Amino acid sequence: MLPGPTNVPDRIMQAMLKPIINHRGPEFHKLYESITQNLKYVFQTKQHAFPITTSGTGIVECAVDNITNPGDKVIVPVFGVFSERLRENITRRGGKPIEIPTKWGDAPKAEQIEKTIKKEKDARAVAVVYNETSTGVTARDLPSIGEVTQKNNIVLLVDAVSILAGENLPVDKWNIDICVGGSQKCLACPPGLAVISVSQKAWEKIEKTASRPYYFDLTLTRESDAKKETPFTPAIPLFYALDEALKMIREEGLDARFKRHAECAKAFYAAFEALEIQPYSSPEARSNTVIAINVPSGVDGAQARQIMKNRYRVEIAGGMGKIKEQIFRIGCMGIVSENETLTTIGALENALNDLNYKVKTGAGLEAARKIFH
Amino acid sequence: MLPGPTNVPDRIMQAMLKPIINHRGPEFHKLYESITQNLKYVFQTKQHAFPITTSGTGIVECAVDNITNPGDKVIVPVFGVFSERLRENITRRGGKPIEIPTKWGDAPKAEQIEKTIKKEKDARAVAVVYNETSTGVTARDLPSIGEVTQKNNIVLLVDAVSILAGENLPVDKWNIDICVGGSQKCLACPPGLAVISVSQKAWEKIEKTASRPYYFDLTLTRESDAKKETPFTPAIPLFYALDEALKMIREEGLDARFKRHAECAKAFYAAFEALEIQPYSSPEARSNTVIAINVPSGVDGAQARQIMKNRYRVEIAGGMGKIKEQIFRIGCMGIVSENETLTTIGALENALNDLNYKVKTGAGLEAARKIFH
């Protein structure tokens, strides 16, 4: 129950055992086309969508490097570890991050972005983490942010690594120019792949970007995409897995998938309210895919997680960065259902009791069960 | 029988099905340590060796970007598609490639490198493709090249993507500072991972390199390595596969593995001599891991490969770049043995005969069998 890598269904794991094929041959072309068609469904886009062999941080770097020239200003709200990484990527590229500092646990607002755009008229892009995995925060103002960037003709880059396929994210409708996701989160796939969507407006900027890196050059990816290939050797077993994962998403349907994630999240938050354990994020910013809660005072978080893992066979994460020991993070992603939700809540209740922290045993489970029934 | 991806033993494929674990937990630490220990054995190094989730081209970019500052001169012999890519990586990084043009099919010589170093006294590095996958050429002067760079205190970067674990390559003994390999070649692993060794001399240069990229920053990799982790989410199933592949290499032993590759290569070349089919590469440069031969005149190479694949179930590759339709390339890599060698030779004899190209049927097989018995 980590906020990635998440549990992977057997059907997706088994898909990795298909033969290692020539990545320049017709069998691969068929696999590649199936993946990109279904990726467009997941991104809700009619534009380009590609799989790339790398991690979440790698695909964010790819997006930043393709859209940013050294010296370019990029507006970036910073409200957790992954938006810090986004800022770091802009700096390493030689860009100038125009930071919008945001309290950890809160989400950036469209009006802050708009005000900053008015001040920094030559900004080239706005880069936003849609779901901050480190704080359990979703930037629900994203559609309004998209309206602002669209009106001002600025590129909008969105890091959706830990939310893509877990909550509604129609990239065309919301005017998102580059959107990136990870395989090992809500797609319920093994780690090792990342995915990216690119709009026509983004291509116009990318084509004018100087000295792109090689492995992450999106114009090479687009060229190979026309041949149903990747520019460089792909992680073939993971491509099979992603293909299967995307087929499962189509079978379930995006709406049903979003509803399932939202219902499990609601059950988690109801359980923690009943147990008087506070979410870390502010109420309007609470993520449906990463549930972050404060470690109850007097409890050793690392020890509680250890007990959950060893005695109750449920692994959750601690915090990251400056709140490392302060929170628990639960991945509510991918194949999460009533079963995983209740098992996790029960394991936490038990672990806290084992540590002599008095929780009302069963109260969390009772509150969660009411959401499901 | 492609020059990568190569055939992967079931044992390695099955390893991918192990549970998707937390890449920040003790189970992963154990896996990571097993991989890096065995990688050091394969690189024959006491220095650092890391696995990174990317392709061969990606790991070459990683090596170049960590060692090169924008403006730096890097000496690079160019004698095929992958040395062209190496040159391209230097250019994209903002470096100045000092090219040593070498005829395709031939290998660069240590004396050319030495002469160029004397002329370009401020060159920062020498970058050499040890095995040109596009021409079937091995740069057998590599130990002498290492002596030259060592004497001149210049960093030596070696692209060994298609030869690592297929032929002797003791990186410490040969004074190689950065050496890169791919998972899907002689390691007999699925594609998606790359490996890299880094010497103390290389670290001294890397630490002084400006504005390294993020995903490929080797100093972050070294920091995480000390914790037995990767800096960013790794492709866990492929890490399991690599671990198993490296264990199989230890069980066989490097010397036996090199001997097996050399024997199969000898059989291939003997067969083609008997069939009067010319190798593309010059005799002293012939690779033991990529066998490149001229398509016999009058034969349509693509058609012959199609027949081999569809009728005789053996897939080999055509050429790349300017010799695309001119040669056949056979991967003599990984698990290659007498069985695969004879099957491939037989399939080619049959396909050529099917195309009414008169080869002495059986002559190739007979010559090859003599090598094995």
Interface residues (C-beta under 8 A of the other chain):
Chain A: L2 G4 P5 T6 N7 V8 M13 Q14 M16 L17 I20 I21 N22 H23 R24 G25 T53 T54 S55 G56 T57 G58 E61 D65 R85 E88 N89 R92 G94 G182 Q184 P190 P191 G192 L193 S211 R212 P213 Y214 Y215 P231 F232 T233 P234 A235 I236 P237 L238 A241 E315 A317
Chain B: L2 G4 P5 T6 N7 V8 M13 Q14 M16 L17 I20 I21 N22 H23 R24 G25 T53 T54 S55 G56 T57 G58 E61 D65 R85 E88 N89 R92 G94 G182 Q184 P190 P191 G192 L193 S211 R212 P213 Y214 Y215 P231 F232 T233 P234 A235 I236 P237 L238 A241 E315 A317
